[in-house]
């Protein structure tokens, strides 16, 4: 027995643990003994005190794991139980072959999955750190620095692309100072919980900041946490139309992965930094006090770097803004319902609505993204202005004259339906909730006013509509031709389902050119100038349009959307060309098919995106009224609009919501208010 004990101790294994295994040898298979030996060795390793792993979250788990697993080997030796006592336990000497058990290759047995996998990983990490102390130190410091930079960048990041700059990230975030003080004051478990929750919350605020950046860049406003989630689906559809389904799915999957990674990294970073503070309490406390004093001093004195305050409370301010925005949205919803019920012409008898336009074929046309920038920007304006001047002369030669002014759109860069509804309802509809509210109301739209008279048939030509469109009732349209009802067999031009010239020719064949018992009131939405402005259609002979197949070669030879989207200068140039195309198609249609009784009102729905129109562009869009009958333009002589299709820079600017009432009044309508 003493000789056997000496052999076991000299074999290099964990002596006490193997003594326990000897006591069970008669009841175990060789494979089970091998696994037991492995588990005992791991338990012995885990019970020793070692260096922290690279990631702090692993520290916390590794510290607790031995306690959780300690019950798995009930007979492990303890400090109070000498290994010699356990060796004497068997009633008879252990057979000699078992003395060689420690030399069996433990690797031959397949280890069972146990709760010890993480401590084992921790032990391997510790061994690596002991073997490579310098590399481990460099790695640990690097991870700490990266975690700090990530958290600070998230805390001070602005919510607008134009505000990005190095000076924005060279600030002291007050939230970090307060967070450090809390971490130092809390016990271990609450500290880890608070750090993880703070990291997730900071990730959510970062995502909201990024959404604000995108919305400010494209729509000229911040993201609305209550109303704008539905627009993300529209954005995905736009990308699919522009870049293809595969690229869109890849981009969507990549975006989701990046967002999830952001949440994970921020949570891990805050936990790591919290544990780092706890390990160096004295130094961390002094540093936090110094940072707090510096922050208060900079805030009190208004110290700045390149005009940017050094003391930052960006995240707290952003959270307050988001909360106020949600409250304002909910309050606005209730208030706007009351506003929508009040209508200056809501009770006007049919006979007193637009009497001065009786007998006229009225056409209200919206040109996608036709904004003030197209007329005045130094890159786009030369081509667009030349087209407007040329088309003014061509129309004058055909007997038509025009007056033009400016309207300030309720939207910017997108959400065209907000511009359409604002113009035709006389209400300021600048968000989705207002749009839904007014669409469900009986408020009188300008187009419905013509239907209400009983003197016009009404129709809509909507090549951009590709699904059910319940708004038809609000606009008072007897018939709507959507993208699938115009017989088009040609290719799509990115988002635009068909060229404007083709849509206008179909309007002529199906509506305007047909005989009617009444004049027509038509609403037409043109789409060829929709972003990404690639490829752009070209004008062809009106009698060559056919079913649209003629555009296949033009579409194939055009620019690729990805090439234009990535180039700001090219986007601006191509945008200008698309406006020239749409204006040319519309005015050529009027020149070719218009009659003495045709009256055309056309305008833009909103400015193009900020990358094209500029970060400080107005929301103004051009509007023109064109007619052969001089009496039509005489009615608006007092408006101060510019003669021709190009409004002067100094021409009057009205809110888009003012147009309905001014138009109805100018053409003889009598107000009979309807109260809510």
N, C-alpha and C positions, 0 to 999 in steps of 0.2 A: 504493500500500500504506500509506504513512504517513497519507494522508488517510482511508482506510477505518478504520484503527486509531483515529484521532481521533474519527470518527463513533461508533464502538462505545462508546468511553469516555464520551462525552457523553450517551449515551442514558439513563443512570440505572440500568442493570442491573448485576449483579455481574460486573465486567469480566473477571476471570480465568476464571470459569466459562463465560462466553459465548464466550471464545476457544476453549475446548475444543469447544464446540458447532459453531463455524465449521469446525473440522477435520473434522467428521462430516457436514456439510450435504449433500454430494453423495450420501450413502448413505441419507439419511432422508427420510421423507415430511414434509409440513408438520405433520401432527398429532403425529408422533413428535418433531419438533423442539420443538413447543410443550410436550409433556410433559417432554422433557429439560430445557428451560429452567426449568420449574417445579421439577423435582427438584433442579437445581443451585442454584436460589435458596433452596429449603428447606434444602439442606445448608449453604449459607453462613450462613443464619440460625441453624441448630442449632449450628454450631460456635462461635458467639459466646457469651460468658458472660452469663447473665441472672439475674433474680430467681427464687426458688423458686415453683412453683405452689401453689395453695391446699391441696391434699391432699399430704401428705408422701410417700405411696407413689408418686405421680406424679413427684416429685423424683428418686427412685432410678431409675425407669425412664427418665426423660428424660435423666439423666446418662449412661446406658449406651447409649442408642439410636444416637447418632451413630457410635459405634465399630462397632456391628453393621452399620450401613448404609453405611459408608465404602467398601466394596468395590463398590458398585453403579455408581459413575462412576469408572472406573479412571484417567481422564486429567484429573481436576480439578487445577488449579494448586496448588502447595504454596508454602510460604514460600521454598523453594530454587529455584523455577521461575518466573521473572518472566513476567508476561503478555505482554511484548513478544516473548520467545523463541517462545512458542506462536503468536503472530500470524504470524511469519515462516515457520512450518512449511509451509504449502501451496506446491506447486510452481508454481502460477500464480495470479494474482489471483482472488479470489472474485468471481463475477458481481455486478454492481452491484445487482440486485433484492434479493439477500440482505442487503444493508446495512440494509434496512428490517425485517428479521425481528424485532428487539426490539419493534417497534411493533404486531406482530400481537396481537390479544386472546388472551392465554393462556387466558382463561375459556372460549373457544370449544371447546377440547378437553376431553373427559371424562377427568379424571385416573384413572389406574389405581390400584387398591388396592395399597399398598406398606407396608412395615414402618415408613415414615416418618410414618404417621398420628398416632401418639402424640406424637412430637417436634413435629409441626405444631400439634397442640393445645396443647402446652407453649409453643410460640412465641406462639400467639394469647393464651394466658393471660398470658404475660409482657408482651405489648403492652398488654393491658387494665390490668395492674398499673401499668405506666409511665404510662398515660393517666389513671388514677384512683388515685393513691397513697394518699390518705386513706381512700377506701372499701376499698381492698385491705388496708390496715393494720387497719381496724376488723373486716373479715371474718376476717382471719387470727387476730386476738386472740379474736374471738368463738368461732371453731371450736376454738381451743386450750382456752378455758374450758369449752366444752360437752364436749369430749373428756375433760377432767379430771374434770368433775362426773359424767359417765357411768361412768368407771372407778372413781372413789371410791365412788359409790352402789352399784355392783355388789359392791365389796369389803366394804362394811359392812352390806349389806341383811340384815335378820333373816329367819327362815324361818317366821314366824307373823304373821297379820294383827293380832292383838291387841298385838303388840310394835312395830308400826309407829308411828313418831312422829318429829318433827323432830330430837329429841336423838339418835336412832339414826344420823343422817347427819352429825352434827357431831363426828365422831371422826377420829382419825388412824390410818389403816390401816397396820399394820406391814409388810404384804406390799408396799405401794406403795413404802415406803422401801427395802426390800431390792431390789425390782425396779429402782428408779432407780439404785441403786449398780451393779447388774449391767449396765444399759444404758450407763452411763458407762465401764465397764471394757472393753466389747467393741468389736471393730472393726465396720465398717459392716454387712457382710453378716450375720455372726452376730447382730448387734443386731436387724436387721430380722426375721430368722427367729424369734429368741426372742420378740420383741414380738408377732408375728403368732400364734405358738403360744400365748403367754400370753393373748392376747385371746380366742382360741377356747376355751381351757380356762376362762377366766372366764365366758364365755357359757354353757358347760355347767353350771358351778356355779350360775349365776343361774337357769337353767331348773330345776335341782334344788331351789333355794330356793323358786321359785314353785310347784312341785309339792308341796313340804312345806306351803306355805301352804294350798293347796287341800285337801290331805288332812287337815291339822289342823282346817280349818274345817268339813269335811263328815264326816270319819271319826274325828276326835279322835286322830289319830296321824300320824306322819311318813310320807313316801313311802318304800317299800322298793324299792331299786334292783334287787333280784333278783326279787321276787315280784309287784310291783304293775302291771307293764306291761299285763297282761291286763285290768285294771280300767278302763283308758282306753277300751277298746272298749265296755264296759258303760256308761260315762259317755256315750259318743256315742249309744248306743241309747236311754238315758234321755232325752237331749235331743231325739232324734228323736220319741219318743213324746209328749214334753211340748210341743215347739215346732214340730214338723213337719220334714219332710225338707229342704225348701229352706233354712229358717233354720239347720238344723244343718249342712248342707254349707257354707253361707256362713260360719258361725262357725268351722268346722273349717279352711276355707281361710284365713280371716283369721288364725287362731291360728298356723298353719304359717308364714304370711308374716311375722308379727311375730317368731316365733322365729328365722327365717332372718335377718331384718333385725337382730335383736339380736346374732347372731353376727358379722355383717359390720361393724356399727358398733363393736363392742368391739374387733375385730381392727384396724380402721382407726384407732381411737382410740389403742390402745397403740402402734402403729407411728408414728403422728404424734407422740405424746409422747416416744417414744424418740429420734426424729430431732431434736425440739426440744431435748432435753437435750444431744445431741451437738453441736448448733450453738452452744450457750452453755455450754461445758464448765465454765468457771470459776464462773459464777453457779450452775449446776446442782449442782456439787460442794459448794459452800458451803451451798446450800439443803438438800441431802440430809443433810449432816452435822448441820445444825441440827435438821431434822425427826427424825433418829435420836436425837439427845440429848433432844429434847422427849418423844419416844415412850417412851424408857427411863425418863425422870424420872416421867412420868405413870403408867407401869406400876408402877414401884417404890413410888410414894407412894399409889397407888390413887385418883388424882384422878378425879372424876366430874362429869357434868353431868346434873342431875335424876335421879341414881341410876344413870346409865349411864357406864361407864368411858370416859375420853377415848382411852386407848390401846386400839386394836382389833386383834384377830387373828381376826376373824370368819370369813374365808374359809379360813384354815388350820385353824381349829377345825372348820368344817363339813366340810372334806375328810377330816379325821381321823375325824369321826363317821360319815360315809358309809362309809369303809373299815372301821371297826369294825362297822357295821351289816351290811355284806356278810359279814364273817367270822362274826359271831354267827348270821346266818341260815343259813349253810352248816353251822355246828356244831350249831345247833338242829335242823336237818333230820335229822341222824344220831342225835341224842339222842332226838328224839320218836319215831322208829321203834321204839326200845327201849321207851319208855313205853307206846306204843299196844299192844304185845304183852302187857302185864300187865293183867289184868282180874279184879276181885274176884268177879265172877259169871260169868266165862268158862266154867267147867266145872260150873256149877250144873245139876243134872238138870231137865228140863222140869217134872216134877211139883212141884218146889220153887220155881218162879218164880211170883210174885204169886198165891198160892193164895187170898188173902182177897178177890180181885176176880173170882173165877170167876162166870160168869153175868152180868156187867155189860157193857153196851155202853160201851166206853171211847172218849172223843173227846179228842185232844190238838190244841189250836188255837193258832196263833200269830197275833197281831194286829200288823200292820206298824207299826213305829215307836212302839209303845205304851210310853212311858217314864215314869219318875218325874216328869219335868217336867209331863206332862199332868195329874198328880194334885196337884202342889204349886206349880206356877208361878202367880203372881198373875194373869196374863192368861188362861191356858188353864184353870186349875184350877176356877174357879167353875162353868163349864158342864159340865166333865167330872165333877166331884165330884157335882154335882146329878144327872147322869145315872146315875152309879154308885149313889147312894143310892136313886133312884127305881126302878132296876132290881132292887136288892136287895129292896125291898119287894114289887115285882111277883112276883119269884121265890118269895119267902116265902109269898105268897098262893097260889101254885101248888104249894106244898109243898116247895120247894127251899131249901137253906141253903148258905152258902159260908164259906170261910176264905181269907184273903189274906195274902201276905207280899211280900218283895222278893228278887230275884236280881240279881247283878251280871253284866251281859252281857260276853261276850268281844269284842264289837264295838260300834261307836258310829256312828250316823249313816247306816249302810249296810252292805252285805255281809251281808244277813240270814241267808244260809246258814250263816255262822259261828255265829250265835246258835242256829239250829235244831240244828246238829250238836253244839254244846257241851252243850246241854240234854239231848239224847237219847243221847249217847255217854258222858257222864261224864268227858270229857277237855277240857282247856282248848284250844280251837281258835281261835286269834286271828289266823291268817294263812292265805293260800291254800295254802302248802306243807303245813302241818299238815292242812288240809282234804283235800287230795289223798291224803295218806298214810293218813288214817283211813278215807276212802272205799274205798280199795283193800285194807283189812285185814278180818279176820274179827272185829273187836271187836264186842261185843254192844251194840247200840243198845236203848234202852228199848222202842221199837216192835217191834223184832225179838224181844225177850223174850216178847211176847204171841204172836207167830207160833210161836216155838220150843215153847211149851207144847202146841201142837196144839189148844188149846181155843178159839181165836178165828180168825175170818177177818179179813184185814187189807186196808185200802184207803187210798188217798191222794186228796185233792181239792186240786189245785194249779192254780188259775186263773192264777198267774203264770208257770208253766212253758210255754214256747212252742217248745221244741226237745227233742231227745233228752235223757233224764234217767237216766243209768246209776246214780245214787244210789239208785234204787228198790230195788236188791238189798241195799245196806247197811241200809236202813231196814226191810227185811223186809216189803214191801208186795206183796200178791198182785196188786193192780190199782191203777193211777194214772189219774185223770181230769185231763188237762191242759187248757189254755185252749181247745183245739179240740174237746174231747169232751164239752162240757156244753151244746151246742145253743144257744149265745147268739147272737142276731141283732141285739142293740142296739149302741149306740156305745161306744167305749172312753172311759174317763175318765182322760185323760193316760196315765200308765204302766199303770194298772190296766186289765186287759182286760175286766172286768165288775164290777158292784156286788156287795158281799159278800152282800147279801140274796138276789140271784139265785143265787150260788154255793151258799149254804146251802139254798135251796129245791131245787136240783138234787141236792144231797147227800141230802136227804130222799127225793126221788122215786126216785133211782137206787140208794141204799144203805140208809139208816136205815129208810126206810118199807117196805122189801121184807122178805119172809119169808126167814129163814136157818136153816140147820141148826145154826149156832153163833152166839154173840154176835159183834159186830163191834168191832174196834179200828181207829179211823180217825184219820188225821192230816190236818188241814185248815189251809191257809195263806190267810189273808184279806189282801187287797191294797188295799182302798179308802182306807186311811190312808197310802198311799205318797206321798212328795213328788212333785209340787209342791203337792198339796192344792188343786187347781183343775182342772176343776170337781169338786164333791163330790156324790155321789148323795144322794137323799132316799128315805126309807122310803115304800113304796106298799103297798097291800093285798096280802097274801100270795097271795090267789087271783087277783090281777090281773097277776102277773109274766109269765106266758106265756113267750114266747121272748126276752123282754128288750126288745122294741121300745118298751115303755112308757117307757123311760128316754131316748128320743131328745129329747123336749121338755125334760126335766130337764137333760140334758147341754148342750143348746144355750143354755139360759137361765143356766147357771152361769158362774162367773168364768173369765177367760182365764188360762192358766198364766203368761204373760209378766207380767201385772199383779200376780200374787201373788208370783212369784219376786223381783221388783224391790223389794218392800216388806216389810221385816222384820216390822213390826207386823202387817200383814195376813197374812203367812205364819204367824205364831204363832196368830192368831185362827182362821184356816182349818184349821190343824193340829188345834186343839182340837175344832173341829166334826167333823172327819173321825174322830177317836177316839170322839166321842159316837155317830156313825153306826155305826161298826163294833161297838161294845159293845152298842148297842141292837139291831142286826140279830142278833147272836149270842144274846143273852139272850132276845129275842122268839122266836127259833127254838126255844130250849130250853123256854120257857114253852108254846109252841104244840105242839111235837112230842115233847118229852121224855117218858120213861116212868119207872116206879119204878126201873128198872135202868140208867138213863142216868147216867153220870158224866162230867162235863165238866172238863177241865183247860185253862185258857187263860192266856196270858201274852204279854208283848211280846218282840220279838226284840232290840230295841236302842232307845236314845234317838233322838229326831230330831236333825237336824244342829245344829251349834253355833249357827248363826244363829237357831235357834228355841229350843233348850234352854238356851243361854247358854254362854259360853266356859269356865266352870268347873263345868259340870254333872257330876253323877256318871254312872256307867254303869248305874245301877239301873233295873230294869223291874218292874212289878207282876206277880204271879202269883196265880191263884185256883183253888181246887178247889170244884166245885159238885156236889151230889148230893141225892137225896131220901132215900136210905137213911142214917139217922143213924150207922150203923156205919162207913160210909166216912169220915166226918169224925172220928169218935171215934179212928180209927187214927192221926190226925195231931194229936191234942189236945196232945201234948207239944211240938209245934213252936213254940208261942207265937204263931201267926198270929192276925190280927185277924178277928173275925166280920164277914161281909159281903163285898162286892166291893171296898171301898176299904180298902187296907192303911193302918194308922196309921203316922205318921212314925217311931215308935219300934219298929215291927215288926221282927223279925229279918231280917238281910240275909246271904244266902249267895252264894258264888260259883255261877254258873250250872252249872258242871261238877259241883257237889256234889249237884244235884237227883236225878240218876238213882239213885245208890246209896241216898240217903235215901228215895226213893219206893219202890224195890224192897224195902228193909228194912222200911219201915212196913207194907207189905202182905204180909208173911210170907215173903219170898224168903230163901233160905239161901245165904250166900256160899260159893262153892267156887272159890278163886282159880286163875287160869290164868297161869303165868309165861312170860316171853318166851323 
